[in-house]
Amino acid sequence: MEYRTKAAVKIIAGLTKKEAFELFDLIGAVEKKFKQSKLRTNSIKREDAVMFIGETIDGWVNDGELEVPLHLSGSLMGFIRLMVSERAQEDELLFEYNRALCPLLQYDLFKADA
């Protein structure tokens, strides 16, 4: 398993199963926005790319283009920063999320519901 997949598993494992599926939908919305805007970060340095993507998503949230529930904002940004710093393609975020989600579903390793 790749490093970025293992790190994503740790992020998702801190969520309940319901929150993990909410985050899945949210990642899909972010990926769709990246596809529409045709933003690419592979040509800039990692640190700059992570900062640029964070600012871009914050801009979408502030403009009302993207609604991020407060309880998922940290997990979303953690996952996005991980993927950008590990040079995952912006249009393959759902694929990467699904790779990390599958073992958690298989072994039911989510945080227990409160």
Buried (B, 14 or more C-beta within 10 A) or exposed (E): EEEBBEBBBEBBBBBBBEBBEBBBEBBEBBBBBBEEEEBEBEEEEEEEBBBBBBEBBBEBBEEEEBEBEEEBBEBBBBBBBBBBBBEBBBBBBBEBBBBBBEBBBEEEEBEEEE
